[in-house]
């Protein structure tokens, strides 16, 4: 088996998945994380079949089945009236069509499962509390410089460096990309609540999607069905700082004051809300020399297609597959990785932006949107995404 030295910057979902997949290919991996520990906070994630089949193939299926839920369907409703607009078929239809499940999971649960798997791999070294400051690539090796929490500086060399360090990636700059991510005019509010506190009509095994011109709301059960994850989108000309800015419950309730009673009751339950601003960055460069990017570092995507984590998982699996060969020409392999992933990443980004406009459409466009959903029906709505959910890495 090949044995490259690979440094991965960032131990989020994409970085952890990449470390595990690359170690399983026989590589020696150093996984570098700027945080000094892993917190239990975070929103829910949707693991569509294009992601769940990869995690199952990595042997994580049994652990995941203990914490995921598998919604029967997505029910789309009008924010103002509460009336159903349409449905999207999930569960058995997804399994039959794509040979993999559509799961929802708490980010902390997925992170814990991946972290346990990573820590069980002897060829992975996890280094915490290190802030990467510079990354370089030459014809023979790549190198990075980091500074620890105590101020100590160190340089690491590797055959390959992978940037999985998120929207504000430092590694991206090493590819000559200096443009900053673009704020897309929306703030996401997130909270979780006990399922028993959810209004009865919204407490089933389904995902709820509420659409309106000033924002939309998504909710679904997580933590094995014990909790409900709620995300409310607010259109705003001004971003907030950070990934977990506190939000005043009263402000969100006022924002959705004219919504249907069941939705107002749902939003009134959580006592604590956290906010983050929605940015993306047009995907242009995913690799250069001995450096590659994955996930949000490569192609941050708006959450309106629920594909942020899934795309990072796809990237990780594709990169590991391409680096499986003996004595690979690394720049050539990473160029092939960029070629394979760039078109798909660009399409997902575009479709997510389009979904945002459709979700928040005014009366005329919304009328047409609703008619299309009803005409397609639940299975037709799912089939529209064959190109997305049917993704498979080569065998």
C-alpha positions in Angstrom: 0.0 0.0 0.0 1.1 3.6 -0.5 2.5 5.5 2.5 2.5 9.2 1.9 2.8 11.8 4.7 -0.3 14.0 4.6 -1.0 17.0 6.8 -4.7 18.0 7.1 -5.5 21.5 8.5 -8.8 21.5 10.3 -10.6 18.8 12.2 -14.2 19.5 11.3 -16.4 17.0 9.6 -14.4 17.2 6.3 -11.0 17.0 7.9 -11.9 14.1 10.2 -13.4 12.2 7.3 -10.4 12.8 5.1 -8.0 11.7 7.9 -9.9 8.5 8.4 -10.2 7.7 4.6 -6.6 8.5 3.9 -5.3 6.5 6.9 -7.4 3.5 5.6 -5.5 3.8 2.3 -2.2 3.3 4.2 -1.0 6.9 4.6 0.5 8.6 7.6 -1.7 11.6 8.6 -1.1 14.6 10.8 -4.5 16.3 11.6 -4.0 19.8 12.9 -6.7 21.7 14.7 -6.5 25.3 16.1 -9.1 24.6 18.9 -7.8 23.1 22.1 -10.8 20.8 22.5 -14.0 19.7 20.8 -17.3 21.3 22.0 -20.7 19.6 22.0 -22.5 22.5 20.4 -23.6 22.8 16.8 -26.6 22.6 14.5 -28.1 19.5 13.0 -26.8 18.1 9.7 -28.5 16.3 6.9 -26.6 13.3 5.5 -28.2 12.6 2.1 -27.3 9.3 0.4 -24.3 10.8 -1.4 -22.7 11.2 2.1 -24.2 8.4 4.1 -23.0 5.7 1.8 -19.4 7.0 2.2 -19.6 7.0 6.0 -21.2 3.5 5.9 -18.3 2.3 3.6 -15.9 3.7 6.2 -17.4 1.3 8.8 -19.3 4.0 10.7 -22.8 2.7 10.0 -23.5 0.8 13.3 -22.3 3.8 15.4 -24.3 6.3 13.3 -27.5 4.2 13.4 -27.6 4.7 17.2 -27.8 8.5 16.9 -29.3 9.4 13.6 -33.0 9.7 12.7 -34.4 8.9 9.2 -37.3 11.2 8.5 -40.2 9.8 6.5 -40.6 12.9 4.3 -40.1 16.6 4.0 -43.3 18.6 4.5 -43.2 22.0 2.8 -45.6 24.6 4.3 -46.4 28.3 3.9 -45.0 30.3 6.7 -48.0 32.6 6.9 -50.9 30.2 6.5 -49.3 26.9 7.6 -51.0 25.1 4.7 -49.0 22.3 3.0 -47.4 23.3 -0.3 -45.8 20.0 -1.2 -43.7 17.0 0.0 -40.4 15.4 -0.7 -40.1 11.6 -0.4 -37.4 10.3 2.0 -36.8 7.1 4.0 -37.8 4.0 2.0 -38.0 5.8 -1.3 -34.5 7.2 -0.8 -33.1 3.8 0.1 -34.6 2.1 -2.8 -33.6 4.7 -5.4 -30.1 5.5 -4.1 -29.2 2.4 -2.1 -28.3 4.5 0.9 -30.3 6.3 3.6 -31.2 10.0 4.1 -30.2 10.6 7.7 -30.3 13.7 10.0 -27.9 13.9 12.9 -26.6 16.3 15.5 -23.2 17.7 14.4 -21.7 16.9 17.8 -22.8 13.2 17.4 -21.2 12.9 14.0 -18.1 14.6 15.2 -17.8 12.3 18.1 -18.2 9.2 16.0 -15.6 10.4 13.5 -13.2 11.5 16.3 -13.4 8.1 18.0 -12.6 6.4 14.6 -9.7 8.8 14.0 -8.2 8.2 17.5 -8.4 4.4 16.9 -6.1 4.7 13.8 -2.4 4.4 14.8 -1.3 6.2 11.6 -3.2 9.4 12.5 -1.6 12.0 14.8 -4.0 14.5 16.1 -2.5 17.9 17.1 -4.7 20.3 18.9 -4.2 24.0 19.8 -2.1 24.8 16.7 -2.8 27.8 14.5 -1.4 27.4 11.0 0.2 30.6 9.7 1.8 29.7 6.4 1.6 27.0 3.8 4.0 26.4 0.9 4.5 23.9 -1.8 7.6 22.9 -3.8 8.3 20.3 -6.4 9.5 17.8 -3.8 7.5 18.5 -0.7 4.9 20.8 1.0 5.4 22.6 4.3 3.4 24.5 6.9 4.3 26.6 9.9 2.1 26.7 13.0 2.1 28.5 16.3 0.8 26.8 19.5 -1.3 28.3 22.2 1.8 28.9 24.2 3.5 30.8 21.4 5.9 28.0 20.3 6.5 27.9 16.5 7.1 24.8 14.5 7.4 23.7 10.9 6.0 20.5 9.4 6.8 19.0 6.0 4.6 16.5 4.2 4.0 15.0 0.8 0.6 16.6 0.7 -1.2 19.3 2.6 -5.0 19.4 2.7 -6.8 22.5 3.7 -10.0 21.6 5.5 -10.0 24.8 7.6 -13.4 26.2 6.7 -14.9 29.3 5.0 -12.1 31.6 6.2 -9.3 29.2 5.1 -5.7 30.1 5.6 -4.6 27.3 3.3 -6.7 28.7 0.4 -4.4 31.7 0.3 -1.5 29.4 -0.6 -3.3 28.6 -3.8 -3.1 32.3 -4.7 -6.8 33.0 -3.8 -6.9 36.3 -1.9 -10.6 37.2 -2.3 -12.7 37.1 0.9 -15.9 35.0 1.2 -19.1 36.9 0.2 -21.9 37.6 2.6 -25.1 36.5 0.9 -27.7 38.5 2.9 -29.0 36.0 5.4 -28.4 35.1 9.0 -29.2 31.6 10.4 -30.6 31.2 13.9 -30.2 27.8 15.4 -31.5 26.1 18.5 -32.5 22.6 19.8 -35.3 21.6 22.0 -36.7 18.5 23.6 -39.0 16.7 21.3 -41.7 16.5 23.9 -41.8 20.4 23.9 -42.5 20.5 20.2 -46.1 21.3 19.1 -47.8 18.0 18.6 -48.5 18.5 14.9 -44.8 19.1 14.2 -43.4 16.3 16.4 -43.5 13.5 13.9 -40.7 11.7 12.1 -40.4 14.2 9.3 -38.5 17.3 8.3 -40.5 20.6 8.2 -39.7 23.3 5.7 -41.6 26.6 6.0 -41.3 29.1 3.1 -41.9 32.8 3.1 -40.6 36.0 1.4 -38.6 37.3 4.4 -37.0 34.0 5.4 -37.7 30.3 6.0 -37.5 27.7 8.8 -36.3 24.1 8.8 -36.8 21.6 11.7 -36.2 17.9 12.1 -35.6 15.4 14.9 -32.0 14.6 15.9 -30.1 12.7 18.7 -31.9 9.5 17.9 -35.2 11.4 18.0 -34.8 12.8 21.5 -34.2 16.4 20.3 -35.5 18.7 17.5 -33.1 20.9 15.6 -34.5 24.2 14.4 -32.9 26.6 12.0 -34.6 29.9 11.1 -33.3 32.1 8.3 -33.5 35.9 8.6 -32.9 38.1 5.6 -30.5 40.9 6.8 -28.3 43.4 5.1 -25.8 43.2 7.9 -23.9 40.1 9.0 -23.1 39.1 12.6 -19.7 38.1 13.8 -18.6 34.6 14.5 -20.3 31.2 14.3 -22.2 31.4 17.6 -23.4 34.9 18.2 -26.2 35.0 20.8 -29.6 36.0 19.5 -32.5 37.4 21.5 -35.4 35.0 21.4 -37.8 38.0 21.4 -36.3 39.4 18.2 -36.8 36.1 16.3 -40.4 35.7 17.6 -41.1 39.3 16.5 -39.6 38.6 13.1 -42.0 35.6 12.6 -45.0 37.3 14.4 -47.2 36.9 11.3 -46.4 33.2 10.8 -48.8 30.2 11.4 -49.6 29.4 15.0 -47.8 26.1 15.0 -44.6 27.7 13.8 -44.9 30.5 16.3 -45.3 28.0 19.0 -42.2 26.1 17.9 -40.0 29.2 17.7 -41.2 30.3 21.2 -39.9 27.1 22.9 -36.1 27.4 22.8 -34.8 29.8 25.4 -31.3 30.2 23.7 -30.6 30.9 20.1 -27.3 31.2 18.3 -26.7 33.0 15.0 -24.2 32.8 12.2 -24.0 34.7 8.9 -24.2 32.9 5.6 -21.2 33.3 3.3 -20.0 31.5 0.2 -16.9 31.8 -2.0 -17.1 30.9 -5.7 -15.2 27.7 -6.3 -12.2 28.3 -8.6 -9.1 26.5 -7.3 -9.2 23.3 -5.4 -5.6 22.3 -5.7 -2.1 23.5 -6.8 1.2 21.6 -6.6 1.0 19.5 -3.4 -1.8 21.5 -1.7 -5.5 20.6 -2.0 -8.7 22.1 -0.4 -11.8 20.4 0.6 -15.2 21.3 2.1 -15.9 24.9 3.0 -12.2 25.8 2.4 -12.7 24.8 -1.2 -16.3 25.7 -1.9 -18.4 27.1 0.9 -22.0 26.5 0.1 -25.2 28.1 1.4 -27.3 25.7 3.5 -30.4 25.9 1.2 -29.5 22.5 -0.4 -28.4 20.9 2.9 -25.1 19.8 1.2 -22.3 21.5 3.2 -21.2 18.5 5.2 -22.1 16.1 2.4 -19.8 17.9 -0.1 -16.9 17.8 2.4 -17.4 14.1 2.8 -17.5 13.6 -0.9 -14.3 15.6 -1.3 -12.6 13.5 1.4 -13.6 10.2 -0.3 -12.6 11.3 -3.8 -9.2 12.6 -2.6 -8.5 9.3 -0.7 -9.4 7.3 -3.8 -7.2 9.2 -6.1 -4.2 9.0 -3.7 -4.5 5.2 -3.4 -2.0 4.3 -6.1 1.6 3.4 -5.5 4.1 6.3 -5.9 1.6 8.8 -7.3 2.6 11.9 -9.2 1.1 14.1 -6.5 0.6 17.4 -8.5 -1.0 15.3 -11.3 -3.3 13.5 -8.8 -4.3 16.7 -7.1 -5.0 18.3 -10.5 -7.3 15.3 -11.3 -9.0 15.9 -7.9 -9.7 19.5 -8.9 -11.0 18.5 -12.3 -13.3 15.9 -10.8 -14.7 18.1 -8.0 -14.8 21.6 -9.4 -17.8 21.3 -11.8 -19.9 19.5 -9.2 -19.0 22.0 -6.4 -19.9 24.9 -8.7 -23.2 23.3 -9.6 -24.1 22.7 -5.9 -23.2 26.3 -5.0 -25.4 27.6 -7.8 -28.3 25.4 -7.0 -28.1 26.4 -3.3 -28.2 30.1 -4.2 -31.2 29.4 -6.5 -33.0 27.6 -3.8 -32.6 30.5 -1.5 -34.3 32.8 -4.0 -37.1 30.3 -4.6 -37.6 29.8 -0.9 -37.9 33.5 -0.3 -39.9 34.3 -3.4 -42.6 37.0 -3.6 -46.2 36.2 -4.4 -46.0 35.7 -8.1 -43.0 33.5 -8.2 -44.2 31.6 -5.1 -47.5 30.8 -6.9 -45.6 29.1 -9.7 -43.2 27.4 -7.2 -46.1 25.9 -5.3 -47.8 24.7 -8.5 -44.6 22.9 -9.6 -44.2 21.2 -6.2 -47.8 19.9 -6.3 -47.5 18.7 -9.9 -44.3 16.8 -9.2 -45.5 15.1 -6.1 -43.2 13.7 -3.3 -41.3 11.2 -5.5 -41.0 13.7 -8.4 -39.5 16.2 -6.0 -36.9 13.6 -4.9 -36.1 12.6 -8.5 -35.2 16.1 -9.3 -32.0 15.5 -7.3 -30.9 12.3 -8.9 -27.7 14.1 -10.0 -27.0 15.1 -6.4 -27.9 12.1 -4.3 -26.7 9.5 -6.8 -23.0 10.4 -6.4 -20.6 7.5 -5.9 -16.9 7.5 -5.6 -15.1 5.1 -8.0 -14.6 1.5 -6.7 
